Amino acid sequence: MGSGPISPGSDNHVETEKNIDPETSVVALSNNSNGPSALEEPGKKDQRNPQNWKPWTKRLVFLALMSSSILADGGMTWGATLVVPQAIEWKTSVTHSATSLNYGILLQGFGGIIAVPLIDAYGRFPTWLWPQVITLFVVVGCIYAESWSVFTALRSLQGLFGTVPQVIGLPIIHDMYAPRDWPRYINTWGTTFLVGPFLFPAIAGYVFAGTGSWRDAFKVLAGFYGLSTILILLFGRETFYNKSTGTQQTNRVKALFGIGNTELPKGRTLISSTVNIIKLIFTPSILLVGISTMVNFTWPIGITTTIDAFVRAPPYLFDNVQDASIRFAGVIGALLGFVFGYFFNEWIYNGSQGKRKAHWRSEYRLHGVWFPIGSMVCGLLTYGLTLNYGKSWVGLAFGWVMVNIGMVGSTVAITAFALEKYPDQSAVVSAIINMWRTCGGFSVGYFQPSWISKDGVAAVFATQAAVVAIRCLSASNTRASGHNRWSKIRHDKGANDKVKSREHGGADPSLNSKLAIAIANAKRGQLSKSSIESAIAKGQGKSLSGAPLENVTVEAMLPHGVAAIIEYQTESKAKVLQDVRALINRKGGSVTPTAYMFEKKGKIWFQQEVEGGGPGLDVDDVLEEAIEAGATDVISEDGQVVVETEPADVMAVSERLQDRLKAQVERVEIIMEAKQDAMVELDKAQSAELEGLIEMMEDEPSLQNVYVNANM
């Protein structure tokens, strides 16, 4: 049960221009055009980089990926319409026969978790191909199983090995496509395993209706796996590309066996990747998302795995074709839920005339759960009451449509939030969400039938609806508080995300806030007269010698997952770019978009004491006046009051507050500040390594600022 797709807006904010002045050259991965990065030599593209492969090469790799992805969930639920003939053959109850799916569904989650360290250590291609080959032989074994126990054991192995495409798809897409293209391909890829669990049981039912043998239906499934395996062998390639060294495994034989795919020490990588997964599983935000996903997915999977028993019994008495056909209600609901999630996430990101985009928070994605959860509650009630009173099958179908709108719509929102919150951990987060989802799908097949026998379908489905509603409402306060900037004053916030800042600005202080800031700070004794003259010259786009200057911004991922924005103002753009690229690559980093992890803001620091030697200011003293003056937040940093504003408003707010509060402003800056949910923690050794790298950057005289998202 793979993670859902992402809406177009979920990665649109990777674009860098929203935080950069128009005249600035932004240097990042080629995310705003089809041309090479500004750091690449014109006309030259490294064809070893999967992003530079020929379009048809990438399309064929993606086709092979799609063929295996739709089989992950679709192949696992293939037998949902075959449990009755299997129960008859093995002389067991239909309810017991249906549990043959449960262990496979559970092991899908753990199979995805196990795959992540293998992907990190051995690469994408072998971790994708060999589990597919194993799954093919397991499905062939299912055809000839002579008992329920053997069949169930084989289906469990199918779930364990067959789930890999649900995890490996994200790394492959990230490797082959530029960030601007990620949403489109993730959505397309994700749709396959949202529709598969409902489409494939219908196909299996039709095959059984035509042949009269459930084994023939599994022969068809084995044929699908065989075709997919052939596509992977023909078109699959290793997509991992080492940006630091410019190397990529092009030898297909070696790539098949994971030789030289990642150039990483295998044992150490497997251990570190496993430890990282364990840490992320118990990260509060991921843990809450996982539990919500488990609750959200349990009841729809309960319908998928048990509806066969209901519709074949009185008063419905469905035959094989009717049983298969009602599965299309699940397909329709899944597609409608996907469409809702897709367009809602587009609207939530681009709506409000761009205001949300300017102050984007990943938590906004979670607003996308409200309508789907309401749909799921109504669907569960409709489905349960229809069964309870023996009403028309139309009620069952309509209820199932509403339930699946809820499941898929909320999954799109939750997955988009989680992947956006942890952009450099996409495969791990996807695997963790998958694990929680399958835990719910596994458990419901065991307790729901006995629960229904004891309390009746009306009570069971009404309780399920109540659980979904309560779970959603209980999370609302947390989500709402994350959206209200004034709901909580944040105290003692560290300033580690801004390592170094030097003032620079434009030509006219009345029109250029950066120059006004530099002059204002100088008047407070922070800059000399020569520094003011230098700032004015830079604001005019010139050095003191009169040579033209150009603003350049480099976005990069530094070692240990640290995102950085590095700003220069230089006469020699080409040399600076060449030098910084070489330095970052040499230290194991890469030039890639990171602006979406930061937000641009104005900050005003007040002196501890007010005029006349009175007591120092605190947040409460400033809050009301700051709101009226147009500030966006008031915080405390190391006991000092700091007012945050829109970048363009910082000088106006500073002047108003000085006048109203009779307080002295210590300094005013416009900065790029890392978002709190993007911060990374470094130990002493890692901090020392990062500080050493920044010191090397400071050797370049044209360096203006280095911003990072690390707590050191």
C-alpha positions, -999 to 999 in steps of 0.1 A, spaced: 0 0 0 23 27 -12 24 64 -3 1 87 -23 11 111 -49 20 148 -45 1 177 -59 17 201 -83 23 227 -56 42 205 -33 75 210 -51 67 243 -69 83 261 -40 116 247 -50 119 275 -74 143 301 -62 133 334 -76 107 342 -49 134 349 -23 159 366 -46 162 401 -60 154 403 -97 189 415 -105 205 386 -87 219 355 -105 206 325 -88 229 294 -91 212 261 -84 203 229 -102 188 237 -136 153 243 -121 141 273 -141 150 263 -176 159 233 -197 195 246 -200 225 237 -178 231 252 -145 250 285 -144 279 264 -129 281 242 -159 302 252 -189 279 264 -217 269 237 -242 282 209 -221 261 184 -203 273 153 -185 254 124 -202 261 102 -172 238 124 -151 203 107 -155 188 142 -157 206 146 -190 197 113 -205 177 113 -237 140 117 -232 132 83 -246 157 66 -223 140 82 -193 105 74 -206 114 37 -209 129 36 -174 97 52 -162 75 28 -181 93 -2 -165 89 15 -131 51 20 -137 47 -17 -147 62 -29 -114 45 -2 -92 10 -11 -103 17 -48 -94 28 -39 -58 -6 -33 -44 -26 -47 -74 -8 -80 -72 -12 -83 -35 -50 -78 -36 -54 -99 -68 -68 -128 -48 -95 -107 -30 -122 -120 -55 -109 -155 -54 -113 -164 -17 -147 -182 -21 -134 -208 -46 -103 -212 -25 -124 -217 6 -144 -244 -12 -112 -262 -25 -95 -261 9 -126 -268 29 -124 -237 51 -146 -207 58 -147 -177 34 -136 -155 63 -106 -177 71 -98 -180 34 -97 -142 31 -70 -139 57 -45 -153 32 -40 -116 21 -33 -103 56 3 -113 62 13 -102 27 -2 -68 33 16 -65 67 50 -75 52 46 -49 24 53 -23 50 83 -40 64 96 -49 30 97 -12 21 116 -4 53 142 -31 46 146 -19 10 158 16 20 192 7 34 198 -16 4 190 12 -20 215 35 -2 242 9 -1 238 -10 -34 219 14 -57 185 15 -73 188 -10 -101 197 -42 -82 173 -34 -53 145 -29 -79 153 -60 -102 160 -89 -79 130 -86 -55 109 -84 -87 125 -117 -99 119 -133 -65 82 -121 -65 77 -136 -100 88 -171 -88 67 -167 -56 36 -160 -77 43 -190 -99 45 -210 -66 10 -198 -57 -4 -213 -88 6 -248 -76 0 -244 -39 -19 -274 -25 -30 -260 9 -41 -228 24 -10 -227 46 14 -230 17 -5 -205 -3 -6 -180 26 32 -183 32 39 -177 -5 15 -146 -5 34 -133 25 66 -135 6 49 -118 -24 41 -89 -1 76 -87 14 95 -86 -19 68 -71 -42 65 -38 -24 99 -24 -34 87 -4 -64 65 16 -39 97 29 -23 122 30 -50 101 51 -73 108 83 -55 147 80 -57 145 71 -94 122 101 -101 144 124 -81 175 111 -100 161 114 -135 141 146 -134 146 182 -124 127 195 -93 101 213 -114 91 179 -130 89 159 -97 52 166 -90 41 155 -124 60 122 -124 53 114 -87 16 119 -93 16 96 -124 37 70 -105 15 73 -74 -17 68 -93 -7 33 -103 -7 19 -67 -38 39 -57 -59 23 -84 -42 -11 -85 -58 -25 -53 -92 -20 -67 -86 -26 -104 -67 -59 -102 -92 -78 -80 -118 -69 -107 -95 -83 -134 -89 -115 -114 -127 -119 -109 -133 -116 -147 -106 -142 -154 -121 -166 -129 -155 -161 -144 -142 -170 -178 -120 -200 -168 -136 -213 -136 -102 -217 -120 -86 -194 -95 -52 -210 -105 -57 -197 -140 -62 -162 -126 -28 -165 -108 -13 -176 -141 -24 -143 -156 -8 -125 -126 24 -144 -131 23 -132 -168 20 -96 -156 50 -101 -133 70 -117 -161 62 -89 -185 73 -63 -159 105 -82 -151 114 -82 -188 107 -45 -191 131 -39 -161 158 -60 -176 155 -43 -210 150 -7 -199 160 -4 -163 192 14 -155 211 25 -124 200 61 -118 222 71 -89 247 98 -99 274 111 -77 273 149 -82 306 153 -62 327 131 -84 306 132 -116 305 94 -117 277 70 -125 277 32 -131 272 26 -168 283 -11 -168 250 -29 -168 265 -62 -155 281 -45 -126 250 -24 -120 229 -56 -118 249 -68 -88 253 -35 -71 290 -32 -79 302 4 -80 267 18 -81 271 41 -50 308 38 -42 299 38 -5 312 14 22 284 -12 23 284 -22 60 287 13 73 260 26 49 236 -2 58 240 6 95 238 43 92 207 41 70 190 17 94 197 40 124 184 69 104 151 50 97 147 42 134 152 78 144 127 91 118 101 65 128 100 80 163 102 116 152 70 132 166 57 147 134 63 115 114 50 93 143 17 113 144 14 112 106 20 74 107 -7 68 133 -32 90 115 -24 71 83 -29 38 100 -63 48 113 -72 64 80 -63 33 60 -77 5 82 -114 8 74 -111 12 36 -88 -19 35 -114 -37 56 -140 -31 29 -116 -42 2 -107 -75 18 -142 -84 32 -167 -72 7 -165 -105 -12 -181 -123 18 -210 -97 20 -220 -95 -16 -220 -133 -22 -243 -138 7 -281 -130 9 -297 -106 0 -272 -98 -28 -260 -133 -40 -235 -118 -65 -220 -141 -91 -183 -139 -101 -188 -111 -127 -209 -90 -104 -185 -95 -75 -156 -83 -98 -176 -54 -112 -184 -38 -79 -147 -33 -74 -149 -4 -98 -166 16 -71 -133 15 -53 -115 25 -85 -138 55 -90 -135 66 -54 -97 64 -55 -95 85 -87 -119 111 -74 -99 113 -42 -67 117 -62 -83 145 -83 -95 163 -52 -60 161 -35 -43 171 -67 -63 203 -73 -67 212 -36 -29 211 -31 -25 233 -62 -50 258 -48 -36 258 -12 -2 266 -25 -11 292 -52 -43 306 -37 -49 338 -17 -33 358 -45 1 343 -37 1 353 0 4 318 13 32 311 -11 52 340 3 50 325 38 46 289 30 44 262 57 43 225 51 14 223 76 -9 240 52 -11 208 32 -29 192 61 -60 213 54 -65 189 26 -78 162 50 -110 180 61 -132 172 31 -119 137 25 -124 128 62 -159 140 60 -165 119 29 -150 89 46 -173 93 77 -204 96 55 -192 67 33 -187 43 63 -222 52 76 -238 47 42 -220 14 37 -227 0 72 -264 10 72 -269 -4 37 -255 -37 49 -275 -36 81 -308 -31 65 -301 -52 34 -307 -23 10 -296 -21 -27 -261 -28 -37 -260 8 -50 -258 19 -14 -227 -3 -10 -211 11 -41 -219 47 -33 -206 42 3 -174 26 -10 -168 55 -34 -171 80 -6 -148 60 17 -121 58 -10 -124 95 -17 -116 100 19 -87 75 20 -69 87 -11 -77 124 -7 -63 125 28 -34 103 18 -24 128 -9 -25 156 18 -6 137 44 20 124 21 26 158 5 31 173 40 55 146 51 76 145 19 77 183 19 87 185 55 116 160 49 126 166 13 160 149 16 144 118 32 117 111 7 123 74 3 126 68 40 94 88 48 75 71 20 86 37 34 76 47 70 41 59 59 38 27 39 46 6 70 20 23 92 -6 20 64 -1 -17 60 -2 -23 97 -38 -11 96 -46 -31 65 -32 -62 81 -50 -59 114 -85 -52 101 -89 -85 83 -85 -103 117 -107 -83 140 -135 -69 117 -153 -102 109 -156 -113 145 -165 -77 156 -193 -77 130 -206 -111 142 -207 -98 178 -221 -63 174 -236 -61 139 -226 -42 109 -244 -10 118 -226 -7 152 -192 -16 137 -193 9 108 -208 37 130 -179 31 154 -154 32 126 -169 65 114 -167 79 149 -130 69 153 -121 86 120 -140 118 130 -125 119 165 -90 113 153 -94 141 128 -108 166 153 -82 157 180 -55 168 156 -72 201 146 -58 221 175 -22 211 166 -27 220 130 -44 253 138 -17 264 162 9 258 135 -9 282 112 -13 311 135 18 331 139 5 349 169 -8 318 188 26 313 205 55 336 212 86 316 206 113 323 233 150 317 232 151 309 195 186 301 183 203 321 156 224 293 143 208 293 108 226 326 100 263 320 102 276 352 88 261 384 75 276 415 59 255 446 49 250 455 13 224 475 -6 211 497 -34 216 532 -48 190 553 -30 182 549 7 146 560 2 140 533 -24 164 506 -12 159 490 22 193 473 22 212 506 18 189 523 44 197 495 68 234 498 62 234 536 68 211 532 98 234 506 114 264 528 106 249 557 124 246 535 155 283 531 154 284 497 136 300 509 103 327 534 95 324 562 70 344 541 45 320 512 50 290 536 42 308 547 10 314 511 1 277 502 7 266 531 -15 289 520 -42 277 485 -40 241 497 -41 249 514 -74 263 481 -87 299 492 -86 330 486 -65 349 515 -50 371 514 -81 341 519 -103 340 483 -117 305 468 -121 294 443 -95 269 415 -98 249 397 -71 251 360 -72 233 335 -50 244 298 -48 221 272 -33 237 240 -22 235 209 0 266 207 22 278 176 40 255 160 66 224 171 49 229 208 56 211 232 32 229 265 24 223 297 6 255 316 -2 255 352 -14 282 370 -33 287 405 -48 315 403 -72 333 418 -102 343 383 -114 312 361 -115 327 332 -135 357 328 -112 336 330 -81 312 303 -94 340 281 -105 357 284 -71 326 278 -50 315 249 -71 349 232 -68 350 238 -30 315 224 -24 321 193 -46 355 187 -30 339 187 4 312 162 -6 283 187 -12 264 195 -43 248 225 -59 210 220 -58 178 240 -50 175 248 -13 156 281 -12 124 263 -3 139 255 31 144 292 39 122 322 41 132 358 35 124 382 63 133 415 79 146 414 116 149 443 140 170 438 172 162 462 201 187 472 227 182 457 262 176 491 278 152 519 267 159 556 266 165 571 300 180 539 315 146 523 322 141 485 325 147 465 293 120 455 269 103 422 268 81 405 242 48 416 259 60 453 258 65 452 221 38 428 208 8 451 205 27 480 190 45 456 166 12 442 153 -1 477 146 32 487 130 29 458 105 53 432 120 48 395 114 62 381 146 79 390 179 104 366 194 131 365 220 167 356 211 191 352 240 169 375 261 168 402 234 135 413 218 135 407 180 107 419 157 102 401 124 87 418 93 82 415 56 115 423 39 102 455 22 87 468 55 116 464 78 128 500 78 93 515 81 85 492 111 118 499 127 112 537 126 76 534 139 86 512 168 115 534 177 92 564 178 64 547 197 84 526 222 112 552 227 136 523 224 169 520 206 173 497 177 205 478 179 206 466 143 183 459 113 188 432 87 171 414 58 180 377 61 173 343 48 162 322 78 158 285 77 123 272 84 120 254 117 108 222 102 139 221 79 165 224 107 191 196 111 210 188 143 248 184 141 272 168 166 305 184 176 325 168 149 300 176 122 297 212 134 335 216 133 336 202 97 308 227 87 325 256 104 357 247 86 340 247 52 324 281 59 358 295 69 371 284 35 342 302 18 351 334 38 384 334 20 366 348 -10 364 386 -4 332 390 -24 312 367 0 283 386 16 263 360 35 261 322 43 229 309 56 225 273 67 197 252 83 219 236 110 219 237 148 255 236 158 
